[in-house]
Amino acid sequence: MHPLALQLLVEGALLLFCAPPPAQNWFWMSWVVGGLICGIVSTLIHAFRREG
């Protein structure tokens, strides 16, 4: 697992289970950020990978 993905997973779990109630609203933001990072990295990999 990529270190950044692991970090986002841990931060999301902490926000969901350990944060006071107003901060739990930020739990879903880790999914948004993770999805954006995944999309950007996937686009870059497809743009710069070598054929063959």
PyMOL commands that set and color helices and strands:
alter all, ss='L'
color gray80, all
select helices_A, chain A and resi 3-17+21-24+27-48
alter helices_A, ss='H'
color red, helices_A
deselect
rebuild
show_as cartoon
